[in-house]
Amino acid sequence: MSLNELEKENQELKRTLRLMLSKAERNESVLNSFFDVEIRLLSCARLSELLDLMLIEFKDLFKLSNVNLILFDPEHAARTLLDDYVPPPPGNTLQFVQSQRLLKSLYPNQKLIVGAPSEAVRREAFPVADNPIESCALLPLIRQNCLIGSLHLGSADASRYTQHVRYDYIQHLASVISVCIENCINQENLHRLSSIDMLTKVHNRRSFDQEIVRELSRASRANHSLACLFMDLDHFKVVNDTYGHQTGDRVLRTVGLFLGKQLRKTDIIARYGGEEFAVLLPNCDKARAMEIADTLRQKLSRLIFRDENAKPFRMTTSVGVSLCTPANYPKESLNNIAYQLIQSADKAVYESKHNGRDQVSFTQFQEPQIDLSQMLN
């Protein structure tokens, strides 16, 4: 072999080596990106946070045209956690299904699908797309051998996903996402169960005590007022004694449902005691709070309840209102302020009862004295 031929072969080997090193570096970069994404997925505590990561950030992180997600949610376990969640554009980035028919048609063998999408796949997986989908990866989301969803990664680059390349890292990503979805739903539902009064399906007292501190902190930052209503059902013991405890429970459930329908989503409703309900009205002044309280009182008095024999009866309620207008309260004082606000509303309830029941009373919130010297020490 001549010197020129050796030199030419040497240059070809060097070029091949540079290409291999470049490819290895790209592969390492891709793997590092996936490792970072995996850590972020596993750190998501809320389902909405997890969805934002997949539906919004994946698109930028992996240079995709579209990211769509289908979740199998027959009992609305996921949907109940996403009442206020708005999926990002384009439309249908998030879809819930109650049967597995669509998922099983996409994955008859529960295997990853890559390559150019067929018209059927394009129609089902990417019903709305910013750009034409020339190649895609459809990830079956599987837990305990059951399809729980499908994640669709779409690209305008025809060479992005092909059937000639192994995508083990994407398969691994699908497994991680499946675990994260299940964990978020379970964790949030457990948290919700621990904060809900099981009879009335509104917040329980423990949850309300936590929420009032959060709302005071939010009101302090925004310099908004926070109204607190206490509602005590009049002569509720008579209902239990006359009609029985099952009828009493039905009254409480009805009142909880009634309050939920009358108030805003931002308002917080709790069963604070046996027959006592508490309501927080963020960004609500005294006049509006009194108006809301009296409207609730009047509407509740017109509700018709029935005993076990369908005999109708009515209930009235005594309402107490108090109002706090925070002005940059220190965080250390919020628990004390919350306690005082609750006490003020509770005192107003007793005033309503003392004055004949079925009415609304207001008690001025007494701002607790804050010992600045103790806070500085």
C-alpha positions in Angstrom: 0.0 0.0 0.0 1.4 3.4 -1.0 2.0 6.3 1.3 -0.8 8.3 -0.3 -3.2 5.4 0.1 -2.2 5.1 3.8 -2.6 8.8 4.3 -6.0 8.7 2.6 -7.1 5.8 4.8 -5.8 7.5 7.9 -7.9 10.6 7.1 -10.9 8.5 6.5 -10.5 6.8 9.8 -10.1 10.2 11.5 -13.2 11.5 9.9 -15.1 8.3 11.0 -13.8 8.7 14.5 -14.9 12.4 14.6 -18.4 11.4 13.5 -18.6 8.7 16.1 -17.4 11.0 18.8 -19.9 13.7 17.7 -22.7 11.1 17.7 -21.6 9.8 21.1 -21.6 13.4 22.5 -25.1 14.0 21.1 -26.3 10.7 22.5 -24.8 11.6 25.9 -26.5 15.0 25.7 -29.8 13.4 24.9 -29.4 10.9 27.8 -28.5 13.7 30.2 -31.6 15.6 29.1 -33.7 12.5 29.7 -32.1 12.0 33.1 -32.9 15.6 34.1 -36.5 15.2 32.8 -36.8 12.0 34.8 -35.8 13.7 38.0 -38.2 16.5 37.4 -41.0 14.1 36.7 -40.4 12.2 39.9 -40.3 15.4 41.9 -43.8 16.5 40.7 -46.2 16.4 43.7 -49.4 17.6 41.8 -51.0 16.2 38.7 -51.4 19.7 37.2 -47.6 20.3 37.7 -46.9 16.9 36.0 -49.2 17.7 33.0 -47.6 21.1 32.5 -44.2 19.5 32.4 -45.3 17.0 29.7 -47.7 19.1 27.6 -45.8 22.4 27.7 -42.1 21.8 28.5 -41.6 18.6 26.6 -42.5 20.5 23.4 -39.6 22.9 24.0 -37.2 20.5 25.6 -37.4 17.9 22.8 -38.1 20.3 19.9 -41.5 18.8 19.1 -44.5 20.0 17.1 -47.1 18.5 19.3 -47.5 16.7 22.6 -50.8 15.1 23.3 -52.0 13.0 26.2 -54.9 10.6 26.7 -55.7 9.4 30.2 -58.0 6.4 31.1 -60.1 7.9 33.9 -63.3 5.8 34.3 -64.0 7.0 37.9 -62.9 10.6 37.3 -60.1 10.2 39.8 -57.9 12.5 37.7 -60.5 14.9 36.5 -61.6 15.8 40.1 -58.1 17.0 40.7 -58.1 19.3 37.6 -61.2 21.4 38.1 -59.4 24.6 37.3 -56.7 23.2 35.0 -56.6 24.6 31.5 -54.6 22.5 29.0 -52.3 24.5 26.7 -53.1 25.1 23.1 -53.7 23.6 20.6 -57.0 22.0 21.5 -57.2 18.4 22.7 -53.8 18.3 24.2 -55.4 16.5 27.1 -58.2 14.0 26.7 -59.9 11.7 29.2 -61.5 8.5 28.2 -63.8 6.2 30.3 -63.2 3.1 28.3 -60.0 1.5 26.9 -61.4 1.0 23.4 -59.3 3.9 21.9 -56.1 2.9 23.8 -56.4 -0.8 22.8 -56.9 0.2 19.2 -53.7 2.3 19.3 -51.7 -0.4 21.1 -53.0 -3.9 20.3 -49.7 -5.3 21.6 -49.0 -2.6 24.2 -45.8 -1.7 22.3 -44.2 1.6 21.5 -45.2 3.0 18.1 -42.6 5.1 16.1 -42.3 6.3 12.6 -44.6 8.1 10.1 -48.2 8.1 11.4 -50.9 6.5 9.4 -54.0 8.6 8.7 -55.9 6.7 11.5 -53.1 7.3 14.0 -52.8 11.0 12.9 -56.6 11.4 13.4 -56.7 9.7 16.8 -53.3 10.8 18.3 -53.0 14.3 16.8 -56.6 15.6 16.2 -55.3 19.2 16.3 -51.7 20.0 15.3 -49.7 23.3 14.9 -47.7 21.7 12.0 -48.0 18.6 9.9 -46.8 15.5 11.9 -44.3 13.7 9.7 -43.0 11.3 12.4 -44.1 10.4 15.9 -43.6 8.3 18.9 -46.6 7.0 20.7 -45.9 5.9 24.3 -48.2 3.4 25.9 -48.6 4.3 29.6 -48.9 1.0 31.5 -49.3 0.1 35.2 -49.7 -3.4 36.4 -50.2 -4.6 32.8 -53.1 -2.2 32.4 -53.2 0.7 29.8 -53.7 3.9 31.8 -53.0 6.3 29.0 -51.1 7.3 25.9 -48.5 10.0 25.4 -48.0 11.2 21.8 -44.8 13.0 20.7 -45.2 14.5 17.2 -42.5 16.0 15.0 -42.5 17.9 11.7 -39.1 16.2 11.0 -39.7 12.9 9.1 -36.3 11.6 10.3 -36.9 12.3 14.0 -38.6 9.0 14.8 -38.0 6.0 12.5 -38.6 2.3 12.8 -34.8 1.7 12.1 -33.7 3.0 15.5 -34.2 1.6 19.0 -35.8 4.0 21.5 -35.1 2.3 24.8 -34.8 5.6 26.6 -38.3 6.6 25.4 -39.7 3.2 26.6 -38.1 3.9 29.9 -39.6 7.4 30.0 -43.0 5.9 29.4 -42.6 3.7 32.5 -41.5 6.6 34.6 -44.4 8.8 33.5 -46.9 6.0 34.2 -45.6 5.7 37.8 -45.6 9.5 38.2 -49.2 9.8 37.0 -50.4 7.1 39.3 -48.4 8.5 42.3 -49.7 12.1 41.8 -53.4 10.9 41.6 -53.0 8.7 44.7 -51.2 11.3 46.7 -53.6 14.1 45.9 -56.6 12.0 46.5 -55.2 10.9 49.8 -54.5 14.5 50.7 -58.0 15.5 49.6 -59.6 12.7 51.7 -57.7 13.9 54.8 -59.0 17.4 54.3 -62.7 16.6 53.5 -65.5 16.0 55.8 -66.8 12.7 54.5 -70.5 13.4 55.4 -70.9 16.8 53.7 -68.0 16.7 51.2 -66.8 20.1 52.2 -63.5 20.9 54.1 -63.2 19.6 57.6 -62.1 21.7 60.6 -58.4 20.8 60.3 -58.3 21.8 56.6 -60.2 25.0 57.3 -57.7 26.0 60.0 -54.9 25.5 57.4 -56.8 27.4 54.7 -57.5 30.4 56.8 -53.8 31.0 57.4 -53.1 30.6 53.7 -55.9 33.1 52.8 -54.7 35.6 55.4 -51.2 35.4 53.9 -52.6 35.9 50.4 -54.8 38.8 51.6 -51.9 40.4 53.4 -49.7 40.3 50.2 -52.5 41.7 48.1 -53.8 44.0 50.8 -57.3 42.6 50.4 -59.9 42.0 53.1 -60.9 38.5 54.1 -64.5 37.8 55.5 -65.3 34.9 57.7 -68.9 33.5 58.1 -70.0 31.1 60.7 -73.4 29.4 60.1 -75.1 27.5 62.9 -78.3 25.5 62.0 -81.0 26.5 64.4 -82.5 23.8 66.7 -80.6 21.0 64.9 -80.8 18.8 68.0 -84.6 18.8 67.6 -84.2 17.4 64.1 -82.1 14.5 65.4 -84.5 13.9 68.3 -87.6 14.2 66.2 -86.7 12.6 62.9 -83.6 10.6 63.7 -79.9 10.9 63.0 -80.1 9.7 59.5 -82.4 12.6 58.6 -80.0 14.9 60.5 -77.1 13.6 58.4 -79.2 14.2 55.2 -79.8 17.8 56.3 -76.1 18.3 56.8 -75.2 16.8 53.4 -77.9 19.0 51.7 -76.5 22.2 53.4 -73.0 21.3 52.3 -74.1 20.8 48.7 -76.3 24.0 48.9 -73.3 26.2 50.1 -71.1 24.7 47.4 -73.6 25.7 44.7 -74.1 29.2 46.0 -70.6 30.4 46.5 -67.6 31.1 44.3 -64.8 28.5 43.6 -62.4 30.8 45.4 -64.6 30.7 48.6 -63.7 28.0 51.1 -66.5 26.1 52.9 -66.0 23.8 55.9 -68.0 21.9 58.4 -66.5 23.3 61.5 -68.5 21.6 64.1 -71.5 19.3 64.4 -74.1 21.6 62.7 -71.8 24.6 62.2 -70.4 25.6 58.9 -67.6 28.1 58.2 -67.1 30.1 55.0 -64.1 32.2 53.9 -64.8 35.0 51.4 -61.5 36.3 50.0 -61.4 39.9 48.7 -64.8 40.7 50.1 -65.7 43.9 52.0 -68.1 44.2 55.0 -71.2 45.2 52.9 -70.8 42.4 50.4 -70.1 39.8 53.2 -73.3 40.9 55.0 -75.2 40.7 51.8 -73.9 37.2 51.0 -74.6 36.0 54.5 -78.2 37.2 54.5 -78.8 35.8 51.0 -77.5 32.4 52.2 -79.7 32.7 55.3 -82.9 33.4 53.3 -82.3 30.8 50.6 -81.5 28.1 53.2 -84.7 28.9 55.1 -86.6 28.1 51.9 -85.1 24.7 51.4 -87.4 21.8 52.0 -86.0 18.8 53.9 -87.7 15.5 54.3 -87.7 12.8 57.0 -87.6 9.0 56.5 -91.3 9.1 55.7 -91.0 11.9 53.2 -92.6 14.4 55.6 -91.4 17.9 54.7 -89.8 20.4 57.1 -87.7 23.5 57.0 -84.6 24.8 58.8 -83.2 28.2 59.6 -79.7 29.3 60.4 -78.0 31.9 62.6 -75.0 33.6 60.9 -72.1 35.4 62.3 -69.8 37.6 60.2 -66.4 39.1 60.9 -63.8 40.8 58.6 -60.1 41.2 58.6 -58.2 43.6 56.4 -54.5 42.5 56.6 -51.8 45.0 56.0 -48.5 43.2 55.6 -48.9 41.1 58.8 -45.7 39.2 59.6 -45.9 35.5 58.9 -45.3 34.7 62.6 -48.6 36.4 63.6 -50.9 34.7 61.1 -52.0 31.8 63.3 -52.9 34.3 66.0 -54.8 36.5 63.6 -56.7 33.5 62.2 -57.7 32.4 65.7 -59.0 35.8 66.5 -61.0 36.1 63.2 -62.6 32.7 63.9 -63.4 33.8 67.4 -65.0 37.1 66.2 -67.2 35.2 63.7 -68.2 32.6 66.4 -69.1 35.5 68.8 -71.3 37.0 66.1 -73.2 33.6 65.8 -73.9 33.6 69.5 -75.2 37.2 69.1 -77.6 36.0 66.4 -78.8 33.2 68.5 -79.2 35.4 71.6 -81.3 37.9 69.5 -83.8 35.2 68.3 -82.0 33.1 65.7 -82.5 33.1 61.9 -80.5 36.4 61.4 -77.1 37.7 60.6 -74.8 39.5 63.1 -71.5 41.2 62.7 -68.6 41.3 65.2 -65.7 43.7 64.7 -62.5 41.9 64.3 -60.1 42.8 67.1 -56.6 42.8 65.8 -54.3 40.9 68.2 -51.5 42.8 69.8 -48.2 41.7 68.3 -45.2 41.7 70.6 -42.5 43.0 68.3 -39.8 42.5 70.9 -40.5 38.8 71.0 -40.4 38.6 67.2 -37.1 40.3 67.1 -35.5 38.0 69.7 
